[in-house]
Amino acid sequence: MQFVVLSLCVLAFALSGESVRAGTVLISTAEGALPPASDATRIPVATRAITRRPDLILVAPTKSVHSPFDLHFKFQAHGSSSIKPESFHLIYLKSPKVDLTARVRPYIQANGLMMPQAEAPAGRHVIEARISDSDGRESVGVFTFEVLK
């Protein structure tokens, strides 16, 4: 009897046209449809310093991926400083800008961010990431990747 009820539920779900999400939404379809940011908002302020800023490296995705994909950043502090994971910010560079930080916060650790099965609509996406260390030095990076259909 339980098998019949379960089978009917699965059949009803399949016929309803609903789809099962494979991952966590990083960028929604509505956000992906926003106009691109102006060139001025894409250029991070880069200055020189005597001491090294933390490394902020986008490990994945590389150039082109299919959704869902793994979003992976690597953080590394230098000298006697340590990474401040709470300082990480992720911004989707659209007009207006979209703050993605709350969506990735559960996946942030001191050595990086690992968000498995991130979802984003097809298209070219430009994101800005920021991280600081315990000495107050900040690194900013602008990264571009493309999600294929």
C-alpha positions in Angstrom: 0.0 0.0 0.0 2.8 2.4 0.9 4.5 1.7 -2.4 1.4 2.6 -4.3 1.0 5.9 -2.5 4.6 6.8 -3.0 4.4 5.9 -6.7 1.3 8.0 -7.1 3.1 11.0 -5.4 6.1 10.6 -7.6 3.8 10.4 -10.7 1.8 13.5 -9.6 5.0 15.4 -9.1 6.4 14.4 -12.5 3.1 15.4 -14.2 3.0 18.8 -12.4 5.9 20.1 -14.5 7.9 21.0 -11.4 11.7 20.4 -11.6 14.0 19.4 -8.8 16.8 21.8 -8.1 20.2 20.2 -8.2 22.0 22.9 -6.2 21.9 26.2 -4.4 21.1 29.4 -6.3 24.1 31.7 -6.6 22.7 33.9 -9.3 19.0 34.0 -10.1 17.5 34.2 -13.6 16.2 37.7 -12.8 19.6 38.8 -11.6 21.3 37.4 -14.7 18.9 39.4 -16.9 19.9 42.8 -15.3 21.9 45.1 -17.5 25.7 44.9 -17.2 27.5 47.2 -14.9 29.3 50.3 -16.3 33.0 49.9 -17.0 33.8 52.1 -14.0 32.3 49.7 -11.5 34.4 46.7 -12.8 37.8 48.2 -12.1 39.0 47.5 -8.6 41.2 50.1 -6.9 44.7 48.6 -7.0 47.5 50.2 -5.0 50.9 49.1 -4.0 51.9 48.2 -0.5 55.1 47.3 1.4 53.5 44.2 2.9 51.7 41.5 0.9 47.9 41.4 0.7 46.2 38.1 1.1 45.9 35.9 -2.0 42.4 35.6 -3.5 42.3 33.0 -6.2 39.3 31.7 -8.1 40.0 28.0 -8.5 36.6 27.1 -10.0 34.8 27.7 -12.3 37.4 28.2 -14.9 36.4 29.8 -18.2 33.1 28.0 -19.1 30.9 25.6 -17.1 27.4 24.1 -17.1 25.1 24.8 -14.2 25.2 23.6 -11.5 29.0 24.0 -10.9 31.4 24.2 -8.0 32.3 27.7 -6.9 35.8 27.5 -5.2 37.9 30.4 -4.0 41.3 30.0 -2.2 42.4 32.5 0.4 46.0 32.7 1.8 47.4 35.2 4.2 51.1 36.1 4.3 53.6 36.6 7.2 52.1 36.5 10.6 48.6 37.6 9.6 45.6 35.3 9.2 42.5 35.5 7.0 39.4 37.0 8.4 36.6 34.8 6.9 33.9 37.2 8.0 35.4 40.0 5.8 34.7 38.0 2.6 32.2 39.8 0.2 31.0 38.6 -3.2 29.3 41.1 -5.5 27.6 40.4 -8.9 28.6 43.2 -11.1 25.3 44.2 -12.7 23.3 47.4 -12.7 22.4 47.6 -9.9 25.1 45.5 -8.1 23.8 42.4 -6.4 25.4 41.3 -3.1 25.8 37.5 -3.1 27.6 37.4 0.2 24.7 36.0 2.2 24.2 33.1 -0.2 27.9 32.0 0.0 28.4 32.7 3.8 27.7 29.1 4.9 30.5 27.9 2.6 33.3 30.2 3.7 36.2 29.0 5.8 39.6 30.5 6.7 41.3 28.8 3.7 38.7 29.6 1.1 35.1 29.2 -0.1 33.8 25.9 -1.5 30.2 26.1 -2.7 29.2 22.8 -4.4 26.4 22.7 -7.0 26.1 26.5 -7.4 23.4 27.5 -9.9 23.5 30.4 -12.3 21.6 31.1 -15.6 23.4 30.7 -18.9 25.5 33.7 -19.9 28.6 35.7 -19.0 28.9 36.6 -15.3 31.3 39.1 -13.7 31.8 38.9 -9.9 33.9 40.9 -7.5 35.4 39.2 -4.5 37.0 40.9 -1.4 38.9 39.4 1.5 40.9 40.9 4.4 43.5 39.7 6.7 44.1 40.3 10.5 46.4 43.2 9.7 43.6 45.0 7.8 45.0 44.4 4.3 42.4 43.8 1.7 42.5 42.0 -1.7 40.0 42.6 -4.4 39.6 40.5 -7.5 37.2 40.7 -10.5 36.5 37.4 -12.1 34.6 36.4 -15.2 33.1 33.0 -16.1 30.5 31.8 -18.6 27.7 29.4 -17.9 26.8 27.4 -21.0 23.3 26.2 -21.8 
